[in-house]
Amino acid sequence: WSTGQDAVGNIKSELQLLVPGLKIFLDVDDLKDIGSLEEYIQHSQMILFFLSCGYFRSKNCLREIRSSLEQSKPIVLVQEADPDKGG
């Protein structure tokens, strides 16, 4: 995918292999209601943001950031470097 969602899927898969039983919420897999985005953040222990070129132009991505900061969630940032993947 041009937005780097394939890379995020790979990160999720690798983490699940490294830490069996780890629960990972990935919006493209698990988000059922965009209106509940802040609740999903609330129920998460830490947040990983995968930063692609258009990330900060997305209103919902900005909601994720705002909610994570307001709730003082630990944040991990991963930046896409490949221009063909949105970096």
FENVENBEL-V42189 format. One record per residue. N is the residue number from 0. SS is DSSP state (a for helix, b for strand, c for the rest). PHI is phi in whole degrees, 0 to 359 (* if undefined). OMEGA is omega in degrees with one decimal (NA if undefined). Layout:
# FENVENBEL-V42189
N,SS,PHI,OMEGA ; N,SS,PHI,OMEGA
This chain:
# FENVENBEL-V42189
0,c,*,-176.4 ; 1,c,288,-178.1 ; 2,c,268,-179.7 ; 3,c,89,-178.2 ; 4,a,296,176.4 ; 5,a,295,178.4 ; 6,a,295,178.8 ; 7,a,294,175.8 ; 8,a,299,177.0 ; 9,a,294,177.7 ; 10,a,299,179.3 ; 11,a,300,-179.2 ; 12,a,299,-179.7 ; 13,a,295,178.3 ; 14,a,298,179.7 ; 15,a,293,175.6 ; 16,a,289,-177.9 ; 17,a,286,-176.6 ; 18,c,231,-179.5 ; 19,c,304,-179.9 ; 20,c,89,179.6 ; 21,c,294,176.5 ; 22,c,268,-178.8 ; 23,c,234,175.5 ; 24,c,265,175.5 ; 25,c,237,-171.4 ; 26,a,309,-177.6 ; 27,a,293,178.4 ; 28,a,263,-164.2 ; 29,a,241,-176.4 ; 30,c,287,-179.3 ; 31,c,260,-177.0 ; 32,c,214,-178.4 ; 33,a,300,177.6 ; 34,a,292,-179.3 ; 35,a,258,-176.1 ; 36,a,307,-179.2 ; 37,a,296,177.0 ; 38,a,292,176.1 ; 39,a,299,177.4 ; 40,a,298,-178.4 ; 41,a,302,-176.4 ; 42,c,272,179.4 ; 43,c,260,179.0 ; 44,c,277,176.4 ; 45,b,209,-174.6 ; 46,b,234,173.2 ; 47,b,249,176.0 ; 48,b,256,176.4 ; 49,b,259,-171.6 ; 50,b,269,173.0 ; 51,c,254,-176.7 ; 52,c,305,-176.1 ; 53,c,267,-173.6 ; 54,a,306,-174.2 ; 55,a,281,174.5 ; 56,a,267,-178.9 ; 57,c,270,178.4 ; 58,a,299,-178.7 ; 59,a,288,175.1 ; 60,a,295,176.8 ; 61,a,295,175.0 ; 62,a,297,178.7 ; 63,a,299,-179.9 ; 64,a,298,-178.2 ; 65,a,302,-178.5 ; 66,a,296,179.5 ; 67,a,297,179.2 ; 68,a,292,179.7 ; 69,a,298,-179.0 ; 70,c,265,178.7 ; 71,c,54,178.6 ; 72,c,281,172.1 ; 73,b,298,-175.1 ; 74,b,236,171.9 ; 75,b,243,178.8 ; 76,b,251,173.9 ; 77,b,236,-178.3 ; 78,b,253,174.5 ; 79,c,286,-178.8 ; 80,c,259,-176.1 ; 81,c,277,-179.5 ; 82,a,301,178.5 ; 83,a,288,-179.9 ; 84,a,249,178.2 ; 85,c,100,-178.3 ; 86,c,272,NA
